[in-house]
Amino acid sequence: MDALRDVASNGRKAERRVAQAIVEDVGFAARASIGEIARRAQVSEPSVTRLCRTLGCTGMRDLKLRLAGALYSGVPYLQDIVPTDDDVAGVKRKVIVGFSNTIDAVDRALDAATLGAAVRMLAEAKSIVFIGLGPGSATVVADAPLRFIRLGIAANGHIDPQQQRIAAATLGPGDVIVAISNTGKSADVVTATGIARSHGARSIAITAPQSPLARAAELAITVPVVEDMNMYFPSYSRIPHLMIMDIIATAVGLRRGHAAIENVRRIKAALRQR
């Protein structure tokens, strides 16, 4: 975003107009076509292409991915605009806007075909092991097994590196390991994923695009990475991962049909007794 603002202030006339149009409405630019951006900026399409090159992007698709990442991290809305004396109402609005932008950007980034492949893999799983490190991933790892146990699938989660390796070594054909990492650079998570695959288990990564973990897994569900967030704001990285888990678990439940419904009925009956 800093590079865009610099071009908007100091760039050549046509590129300055394109950069200004993007800075004023990042959400529009992240989903618009090159022609739509050109019309809004009142320039030619080649001017938009030249801006992409000026910013070091390979093309419009690359620029849009970077804009989606900026939206996802809440940078245009949160970074450097929250004074330390901001009142509760101001903080409330900015945090909610941050979450809203995260959800919107993840919606655009998720590939339906990849999600469908993950749903098929998990719906047919004999057992599922979830792994991840750090506060954000640990939240998802703690929550996810319950979502699948209630559907009748054996599931557990591990946030300790040694336990992750032990669990991965016990998996085999019919089992699935789901590795969760915001950056995808955790060596322990990558290693555990590789161990599980070496014994015939299938693997899904929920992580950053083109990361070591994305390459290590059989199937990668990727979302832009969040970095350099304001220290006072909540970790937005856990939101897309929880969303993805909700989407997949719901779709798996629908796919498993009566068996999942019966399992949920039994659980509710057991909880009512308590």
ABEGO torsion letter per residue (X at the ends): XAAAAAAAAABBAAAAAAAAAAAABAAAAAABBAAAAAAAAGBBAAAAAAAAAAAGBAEAAAAAAAAAAAAAAGAAAABGABBAABBAAAAAAAAAAAAAAAAAAAAAABBAAAAAAAAAAAAABABBBBBEBEAAAAAAAAAAAAAAAAAGBBBBBBABAAAAAAAAAABBBGBBBBBBBAAGABAAAAAAAAAAAAAGBBBBBBBBBGBAAAAABABBBBBBBBBGBBAABBBAAAAAAAAAAAAAAAAAAAAAEAAAAAAAAAAAAAAAAX
